Amino acid sequence: MRSLNGSATVGSNAMASLHKAVMTQAVIDAISSKQDGRYADGTLGGAAHTRALLNASAPHGRVLSLDLDPKAIEAARTLLAPYGERWIGVEANFRHIDRIADENGMTPLDGIILDLGLSSDELLDASKGLSFQIDGPLDMRLGPKANEDGMTAAEIVNTWSQEELGKMLRVFGEEPHAYRIAKEIVRARKAARIVGTLDLVSIIKRSAPSSPHSRIHPATRTFQALRIAVNDELESLKQAIQAAYRALKPGGRLAVLSFHSLEDRIVKRAFAGPEWNVITKKPITPDEKEIRENPRSRSAKLRVAEKAVQS
């Protein structure tokens, strides 16, 4: 058992994706794509950023895309078939982006995109158990290779101690009622194993009822914390930034779209190092028009840095 101390599912028809990527043009502009460049999209999802990269780097640019979900790769093979050998898709964690790029003859890269948001397709896939609005199994793995030990959210809520659960909810979810929720989870599982997403939502609501003035669902932070723990997301991001540095050519750019403060802090701190030249002194955020059209974009922050040329 692993303890606290120890980015898309789409259907077989690629056009079935419901996800709307955030700040696509801003991301492409930040990467400074060129016609013969080599690029990587570490979070393929519905392929919007990948396709934009392919179009912006036409006619000779090449793009490598990674995703933890094999269904996303499969769907993209149909969607991106017209680009031929200019596109390569690999089922892998973006923490290995340097090795995967090297194995596919793509190093050094001119630019890398990491979109850390969940896609609409992932949230609507009940089998993943990522949504607190759809009943499904408490899995939360983003794909078969999301972690090395096969741990699921069900294992966490049914086996971790009250102290471990509380710490996870506080650290990864920044949940103000962390220990109250942890106590209720432990009490509930004594009566019966917690197996479904809506079962967990019911437990959370009993222990931390929402305020009528709150803008977020009472289960939001708990589900975020569990997803981060299951997929080891924060450590993966730290390693991905290091791997991106190794894969980029001097002057190559890394663009990271984050959606909550834990991710943004990691990116900001990493870019503060001497190996990076920061392009965005302040993060780029969506304009009012995009927020109206895509409310999920409201928390997005885009940070961009360039691999420093070593003297």
C-alpha positions as CSV (number, residue, x, y, z in Angstrom):
1,M,0.0,0.0,0.0
2,R,1.3,3.5,-0.9
3,S,0.6,6.4,1.5
4,L,1.0,10.1,1.3
5,N,4.5,9.9,2.7
6,G,5.7,7.2,0.6
7,S,-4.5,15.5,-18.8
8,A,-8.3,12.3,-22.0
9,T,-10.8,9.6,-22.6
10,V,-12.5,10.0,-25.9
11,G,-14.6,7.6,-27.9
12,S,-13.5,5.5,-30.8
13,N,-14.7,8.3,-33.1
14,A,-12.1,11.1,-32.7
15,M,-14.6,13.8,-33.5
16,A,-16.7,12.7,-30.4
17,S,-14.4,14.7,-28.1
18,L,-16.3,17.3,-26.1
19,H,-13.3,19.0,-24.7
20,K,-12.5,22.6,-25.5
21,A,-8.8,23.4,-25.0
22,V,-7.8,26.6,-23.1
23,M,-5.9,29.5,-24.6
24,T,-4.9,27.5,-27.6
25,Q,-3.6,30.5,-29.7
26,A,-1.8,32.0,-26.7
27,V,0.0,28.7,-26.1
28,I,1.0,28.3,-29.8
29,D,2.2,31.9,-29.9
30,A,4.3,31.4,-26.7
31,I,6.0,28.3,-28.2
32,S,7.1,30.4,-31.3
33,S,6.5,27.5,-33.7
34,K,8.4,27.4,-36.9
35,Q,8.0,25.4,-40.2
36,D,10.7,22.9,-39.6
37,G,10.5,22.7,-35.8
38,R,10.1,19.7,-33.5
39,Y,7.6,19.9,-30.7
40,A,6.0,17.8,-28.0
41,D,2.5,18.0,-26.4
42,G,2.9,16.2,-23.1
43,T,-0.9,16.0,-22.5
44,L,-2.6,15.0,-25.8
45,G,-6.2,14.8,-24.5
46,G,-8.6,15.8,-27.3
47,A,-5.6,16.8,-29.5
48,A,-6.5,20.5,-29.8
49,H,-3.0,21.8,-28.9
50,T,-1.4,19.0,-30.9
51,R,-3.4,19.9,-34.0
52,A,-2.7,23.6,-33.6
53,L,1.0,22.8,-33.3
54,L,0.9,20.7,-36.5
55,N,-0.8,23.5,-38.3
56,A,1.5,26.2,-37.0
57,S,4.6,24.2,-37.9
58,A,3.4,23.2,-41.4
59,P,4.6,22.0,-43.8
60,H,7.6,20.2,-42.2
61,G,7.3,20.5,-38.5
62,R,6.8,17.4,-36.4
63,V,4.9,16.9,-33.2
64,L,5.2,14.1,-30.5
65,S,2.2,13.7,-28.3
66,L,2.0,11.8,-25.0
67,D,-1.1,10.7,-23.0
68,L,-1.7,8.3,-20.1
69,D,-5.0,7.1,-21.7
70,P,-4.6,4.7,-24.7
71,K,-8.1,5.7,-25.8
72,A,-6.9,9.3,-26.4
73,I,-4.0,8.0,-28.5
74,E,-6.3,5.7,-30.5
75,A,-8.8,8.5,-31.2
76,A,-6.0,10.9,-32.2
77,R,-4.7,8.4,-34.8
78,T,-7.9,8.9,-36.7
79,L,-8.2,12.6,-36.2
80,L,-4.6,13.3,-37.0
81,A,-4.2,10.8,-39.9
82,P,-4.0,13.6,-42.5
83,Y,-0.7,14.8,-41.0
84,G,0.9,11.5,-41.7
85,E,4.4,11.0,-40.3
86,R,4.6,14.5,-39.0
87,W,2.7,13.3,-35.9
88,I,3.7,10.6,-33.4
89,G,1.5,9.4,-30.5
90,V,2.8,7.5,-27.5
91,E,1.0,6.2,-24.3
92,A,3.3,7.4,-21.6
93,N,3.6,9.7,-18.5
94,F,5.0,13.1,-19.4
95,R,7.6,12.7,-16.7
96,H,9.4,10.6,-19.3
97,I,9.2,13.1,-22.1
98,D,12.9,13.3,-22.7
99,R,13.3,9.6,-23.0
100,I,10.3,9.2,-25.3
101,A,11.4,12.1,-27.5
102,D,14.9,10.6,-27.8
103,E,13.5,7.1,-28.7
104,N,11.4,8.7,-31.4
105,G,14.2,10.8,-33.0
106,M,12.7,14.0,-31.8
107,T,15.4,15.5,-29.7
108,P,16.4,18.2,-29.3
109,L,12.9,19.8,-29.2
110,D,12.1,23.4,-30.1
111,G,9.1,23.6,-27.8
112,I,6.9,21.6,-25.3
113,I,3.4,22.1,-24.1
114,L,2.0,20.7,-20.8
115,D,-1.7,21.3,-20.3
116,L,-2.4,20.1,-16.8
117,G,-6.2,20.4,-16.9
118,L,-8.7,17.6,-17.0
119,S,-10.6,17.3,-20.2
120,S,-14.4,17.2,-20.4
121,D,-14.1,13.7,-21.9
122,E,-12.2,12.5,-18.9
123,L,-14.8,13.9,-16.5
124,L,-17.7,12.4,-18.5
125,D,-16.1,8.9,-18.6
126,A,-17.9,7.4,-15.6
127,S,-15.4,4.4,-15.5
128,K,-12.6,6.7,-14.4
129,G,-14.5,8.0,-11.4
130,L,-13.2,11.5,-11.7
131,S,-16.5,13.4,-11.4
132,F,-18.5,14.0,-8.3
133,Q,-21.6,14.5,-10.4
134,I,-21.6,11.1,-12.2
135,D,-21.8,7.7,-10.4
136,G,-18.8,5.5,-11.1
137,P,-16.1,3.4,-9.4
138,L,-13.7,5.2,-7.2
139,D,-10.7,4.6,-9.5
140,M,-9.4,8.1,-10.6
141,R,-6.4,6.7,-12.5
142,L,-5.9,8.7,-15.7
143,G,-4.7,5.6,-17.5
144,P,-3.1,2.2,-17.0
145,K,0.3,3.7,-16.6
146,A,-0.8,6.5,-14.3
147,N,1.0,4.9,-11.4
148,E,3.3,2.0,-10.8
149,D,1.4,0.0,-8.2
150,G,-2.2,0.2,-9.6
151,M,-3.5,2.2,-6.6
152,T,-7.0,3.6,-6.9
153,A,-9.0,6.1,-5.0
154,A,-11.0,3.2,-3.5
155,E,-7.8,1.8,-2.0
156,I,-7.0,5.1,-0.4
157,V,-10.4,5.8,1.2
158,N,-10.8,2.3,2.4
159,T,-7.3,1.6,3.8
160,W,-5.4,4.8,4.7
161,S,-5.5,5.9,8.3
162,Q,-7.6,8.8,9.4
163,E,-4.4,10.9,9.9
164,E,-3.1,10.0,6.4
165,L,-6.4,10.8,4.8
166,G,-6.6,14.2,6.6
167,K,-3.1,15.1,5.6
168,M,-3.8,14.2,2.0
169,L,-7.0,16.3,1.9
170,R,-5.3,19.2,3.5
171,V,-2.1,19.2,1.4
172,F,-3.4,18.1,-2.0
173,G,-6.9,19.5,-1.8
174,E,-6.3,22.5,0.5
175,E,-9.6,21.4,2.1
176,P,-10.5,23.4,5.2
177,H,-12.6,20.5,6.6
178,A,-9.9,17.9,5.8
179,Y,-9.8,16.1,9.2
180,R,-13.5,16.2,9.7
181,I,-14.0,14.5,6.3
182,A,-11.3,12.0,7.0
183,K,-13.0,11.1,10.3
184,E,-16.4,10.6,8.5
185,I,-14.7,8.4,5.8
186,V,-13.2,6.1,8.4
187,R,-16.5,5.9,10.3
188,A,-18.5,5.2,7.1
189,R,-16.2,2.4,5.9
190,K,-16.6,0.5,9.1
191,A,-20.2,-0.1,8.0
192,A,-19.4,-0.9,4.4
193,R,-16.6,-0.5,1.9
194,I,-16.8,2.8,0.0
195,V,-16.9,1.8,-3.7
196,G,-18.7,4.5,-5.7
197,T,-18.1,8.2,-6.4
198,L,-21.6,9.2,-5.2
199,D,-21.1,7.2,-2.0
200,L,-18.1,9.3,-1.3
201,V,-19.9,12.5,-2.2
202,S,-22.7,11.6,0.3
203,I,-20.1,11.1,3.1
204,I,-18.4,14.5,2.3
205,K,-21.7,16.3,2.3
206,R,-22.5,14.8,5.8
207,S,-19.2,16.0,7.2
208,A,-18.7,19.3,5.3
209,P,-22.0,20.7,4.1
210,S,-21.7,23.5,1.5
211,S,-22.4,27.1,2.3
212,P,-25.2,28.6,0.3
213,H,-22.7,31.3,-0.7
214,S,-20.0,28.8,-1.9
215,R,-19.1,28.8,-5.6
216,I,-17.7,25.2,-5.5
217,H,-19.2,21.8,-4.8
218,P,-18.4,20.5,-1.3
219,A,-16.6,17.5,-2.9
220,T,-14.4,19.5,-5.3
221,R,-11.3,19.6,-3.1
222,T,-11.6,16.0,-1.9
223,F,-11.8,14.7,-5.4
224,Q,-8.9,16.9,-6.5
225,A,-6.8,15.6,-3.6
226,L,-7.6,11.9,-4.4
227,R,-6.8,12.4,-8.1
228,I,-3.5,14.0,-7.3
229,A,-2.6,11.2,-4.9
230,V,-3.6,8.4,-7.2
231,N,-1.7,9.8,-10.2
232,D,1.2,11.2,-8.2
233,E,0.5,14.4,-10.2
234,L,2.7,16.9,-8.3
235,E,5.8,14.7,-8.4
236,S,5.1,13.9,-12.1
237,L,5.0,17.6,-12.9
238,K,8.3,18.3,-11.1
239,Q,9.9,15.5,-13.0
240,A,8.3,16.5,-16.3
241,I,9.7,20.0,-16.0
242,Q,13.2,18.6,-15.5
243,A,12.7,16.1,-18.3
244,A,11.5,19.0,-20.6
245,Y,14.7,20.9,-19.9
246,R,16.8,17.9,-20.9
247,A,14.7,17.4,-24.1
248,L,14.7,21.0,-25.3
249,K,17.4,22.7,-27.4
250,P,19.0,25.8,-25.9
251,G,16.5,28.6,-26.5
252,G,13.6,26.0,-26.8
253,R,10.5,26.9,-24.9
254,L,8.3,25.1,-22.3
255,A,4.7,26.3,-21.9
256,V,2.7,25.1,-18.9
257,L,-1.0,25.6,-18.4
258,S,-2.0,25.0,-14.7
259,F,-5.4,25.1,-13.1
260,H,-4.8,25.3,-9.4
261,S,-2.4,26.9,-7.0
262,L,-0.4,23.7,-6.2
263,E,0.5,23.2,-9.8
264,D,1.2,26.9,-10.5
265,R,3.6,27.2,-7.5
266,I,5.6,24.2,-8.7
267,V,5.9,25.8,-12.2
268,K,6.8,29.2,-10.9
269,R,9.5,27.9,-8.6
270,A,11.0,25.7,-11.3
271,F,11.2,28.5,-13.7
272,A,12.9,30.7,-11.1
273,G,16.1,28.5,-11.5
274,P,19.1,29.7,-13.5
275,E,18.5,27.1,-16.2
276,W,15.4,28.9,-17.4
277,N,14.8,32.4,-18.8
278,V,11.3,33.4,-17.9
279,I,9.2,34.7,-20.8
280,T,6.0,35.4,-18.8
281,K,6.9,37.6,-15.8
282,K,3.2,37.3,-14.9
283,P,1.1,34.3,-16.0
284,I,-1.1,34.7,-19.0
285,T,-4.8,34.2,-18.1
286,P,-7.9,33.8,-20.3
287,D,-9.8,36.9,-21.4
288,E,-13.4,37.6,-20.5
289,K,-14.7,36.2,-23.8
290,E,-13.0,32.9,-23.4
291,I,-14.2,32.6,-19.8
292,R,-17.8,33.2,-20.9
293,E,-17.5,30.6,-23.7
294,N,-15.6,28.1,-21.5
295,P,-16.1,28.6,-17.8
296,R,-13.6,25.9,-16.9
297,S,-10.9,28.2,-18.3
298,R,-11.3,30.8,-15.5
299,S,-8.6,29.3,-13.2
300,A,-6.1,28.7,-16.0
301,K,-2.6,30.2,-15.8
302,L,0.0,30.0,-18.6
303,R,3.6,30.3,-17.8
304,V,6.4,30.1,-20.4
305,A,10.1,29.8,-20.0
306,E,13.0,29.3,-22.4
307,K,15.9,26.9,-21.8
308,A,18.9,29.1,-21.0
309,V,22.0,29.1,-23.2
310,Q,24.8,27.9,-21.0
311,S,27.9,30.0,-21.2
